[in-house]
Amino acid sequence: MNHLKLVFIFLLSFSIVTSCSSEPSDDDGLAPLNTTESYEALNISYGNDDDQVFDLYLPANRTTDTKTIVLVHGGGWTSGDKGDMNEIKNFIKDQMPNYAVININYRLADENNPPYPMQINDITSVINYLKTNQSYYTVSDNLGFVGASAGAHLSLLWSYAFDTENKVDMVASIVGPTNFTDPAYLNNTNLELQEILDSYGINASTDFLEEVSPYHRATSSSPPTILFYGGEDPLIPTTQGTAMRDKLEELNVTHQFTLYPNEGHGWDGLNLLDTTIKLKTFIETHL
């Protein structure tokens, strides 16, 4: 699955850049970073694999109340890179400059390494890293997720089923798969759709497909959720969005749903502007 291609129209913000491959932690006994200046660190390692890295962007004048937005790229669980989310990262830095941002890579799936639970475990490792270094970076432990395509699926699944400490205050899905037991997947002969299911095991049991489906993992305590889908998406059936919307409504979970009837697996122009406005408002309201 190709990553969602977003082209944002907003200007980029300026910040102090520091690049490194590893970061000190609270355990090193170091004083917190200077909070009056913005700070960036690229390719921070959180594991032994080359893909287990993330970029960190901290705002100037942050406090222990500063919230963090985690970005999760798409790519069908088998490809993609955190650089695919740079437009969203730049949008947040420019339009919501008081938030910290983490833009993550995760281990990519192949025939010997299925995406689940590997990629969920990677997200957990990132969150644990942030928690360990919370006072060093001077941020709160309140989180929001913004994911695109496969990254949206991972964002929803982690937020609904693996946030054991209830730190996620909001999650955004941009064309993310939500339900692998959807007949629109199971009964479809489209090869691209079948490749999506193949990634999670087309012959897997119903119990397993439910286990990896945010639709089946949502509860009444799931965080506020905002959903964006395209009515002409060749990869993600419309029912992936509408069913998730209906489940959240049934559970009385705060949510917002937007369907762009004539759009596919990504969009630009006025609909993109609409997406960014709604996303900004939702983040500022719930995170």
N, C-alpha and C positions, 0 to 999 in steps of 0.2 A: 504494500500500500504506500503510495507516495505521501510524503508529509504535506500538511496543509500549507499552501503557499499564500501567505498574507503579505500585502504591501501596505504599510501604514503611511499616512500622509503627514504625520506630525514630525516636528523637528526633533533631532536627537539632543539629549542633555549632555553636559560636560561634567566630568568627574576626574578625580585623581586616580591613576591607574597603577596598580601593583600586580605583577605577574609572578606566580610561583607554583610549584608542583605539590607542595605540602605545607601545612600550616601548623603552628604551635597550638597547644591546647591549654585549657585551664590547668590540666595536670602538671604542666611545666612550671607552674607557679609564676607565670608572667603577668604583668599588669595589663588591664584591658587596653585595647587600641584607643587612640585618640578619637573621641566621639564627635569632635567639632568639625572634622573633615570627612568627606566621603572616602570610601575605600573599596578597591576592587582586587580580587585574587582569582586568577584563572587556573583551571585544571587542578583544583585541590583534590588530592587522592583520598578516597574513603574505603579502598579495598586494594587487592593485589592485582586485579585485572586492569589492563590499559583503558578499558571503557568505564571503569569505576572512578570517574572524576566529575567535578561540577565547578561551575563558575559562581562566584559570590560577589554581590554588589550591595554595599552598605551605604545608607544615606548619611549626609552630614547632620550633625545635631541630633543624633539618635539617642534614645533612652531605653530603659528596660521595658518600656511599653511599645517599642517599635515592632511591628508585625512583619512577617516574612511570607512572600509569595513564591511558591515552588513551581517552576515551569517544567513540563514533561513533554518531550518531542514525540512525534509520530514516526511511522515508517513500517507499519505492519509487524511490529515486534522483532523484525529481522534486519532492519536497516534504519537509517536516520541518524541525526546528530543534534546535539544541543544548539549548534549554530543555526539550525532550522527555526529556532524560537527567538532569534535575535531581534526580529521586528517587534515581537510582543514585549521582549525585555526592554527595548528602547522606548516603546510606548509607555510602559509602566514608569520607567525612570523619568521620563519627561512630564507625563501627566499626573503621576502619583508619586512625587519625589520623596515622600516620607516613609515609603515602604522599603524593606530589604528584599532582595531578589536572589533566589538560588536557581540556576539553570543547569539541569542535570543531564549527564549521560548515564546509561545503564547497559549492562551486558546484553548483547543482541543474541536472539535465539537462532539456533541452527538445528540440523537433524539430530545432533547429539546433546543439545542443550535446549530443552523446551522453555518457553517464556515464563511459565508458571511452575513453581513459585519464585523462580530466579529473579525476575524483574521486580516483583513485589518486595522480595528480600533486599534488593538494592535500594529501593525507596526507604525502607525501614532503616538501612544503614546510614543513609544520608540524614534522615531525621535524627537518629541517635547521635551522629557526629555534631549536628547543630546543637543538640541539647547539651552535649559534653562541653562545647565551647561557647555556651550561651553568654556567660559573664565576660569572656574574653572579647567577644564581638559586640556586647551590649545590645542585645535584642531580647524580645519576649519569646515565650514558647508558643505563641499563637500563630497558626499557619493558615494559608489559603493555597489552593492548587488551581493551576490553569493548564489544561492538557489539550493537545490537538490529536485527533484521529486515534491511533493506538495509544498514544500518551494520555488521551482523555479517558480511555478505558481504564488504564492503570491508575489514573488520578481518582476516578470514581471508586474503583474497587478498593484501593488502599484507604480512602477516606471513609467508606462505608463499613469495611470489614476488618481493617487492620490498625485503625487509629485507636488503640486500646486505652490511651490516656485522654481521648476526646480533645485533642489540641487543634483539630481542623475546624475552622469557623466558616469556611465556604469552599466550594469546588465548582470549577467551570469545565464543561465538556463542549469542545468545538468538534463536531462530527465524530463523536466517539461511539464505538460499539458498546452496547449495554446488555444485550441478551442473546447468548449463543444458542438458546433453545427456540428462538423466534422462527416460525415456519418460513418467513421470508428468506432466512438463511438455509434452513434444512431442506426446503423443497425447491430451491433455486438451482438452475443448471449453469448459471453464470460462472465462468471459470475463476474470475477474480474474487467473487464471493466465496467460492469453495476454497480458494487459497487462504482466506481469512480463517475459515473453520479448520483447515488443515493445520494451521499454526497452533491451534489448541487441541487438535486431535479429532478429526471428523468422526472417528469410531469410538470416541470417548463416551462413557456412560452419561446418562442424563444427570445423575448426581454431580459428576465432575463438571459438566457444562454449566450447571446451576452454580456450582462453587466459584467459578471464574466469571460469573455474570453479575455486574453491579445491580441489575434489575432484581435479581434473586437475593442479593445481600443487603439491600436497603432496609432500614428499620425506621421506626418513629423517631429515633434519636440521630438519624443521619443529618449531616450539616446542610445548611442552605445551599441549594444547587441551581446553577444557571446553565441552560442547554441551548445550543445553536446547531441547526441542521439544515441541509439543502434538500429540497423536494425532488431534485433530479440527480442526486448523488448516485453514481454507479456502484459504489462500494458499500455504502451504509444505507440500508433501507429506511424509509421514513418512519416505519414502525419502531425502529430502534430509539428514536426520539420521542414519539408520541406515547409509546407504552411506558417509557421511563417517566415521562410527565405524569401519566395517569397513576402510576404506582406511587410517586411522591405525593400526589394529591390525595390518594387513598390513605397514605400514612400521615397526612397532615404535616408534611415537611415543607418548609418554606422553599419555594422554587420559582423559577421564571423560565419560560420556554419560547423560543423563536424559531419558526420555520420560514425559510426563504423559498417559496414554491418553485422558482425558476433557476435556482442555484444548484451546483454540483458539490464536489468535495473541496470546497473552498470558494471564496468570492472576493471581489474588490469593489471599488466605486462606492455608491451610496449605501449599499448593504453592509459593506465593511465598516463604513463610518457608523452605521446603526449598531453594529456589533460592538465596536469600541466604546461607544457612549454607554450602552447598556452594561457592558462588562465593568467599566469604570464605576458606574453608579452602584452596581451590585457589590463590588469589592469594598468600596468606601462605606456602604451601609452595613455590611456583615463582618468585615475583617477589621 
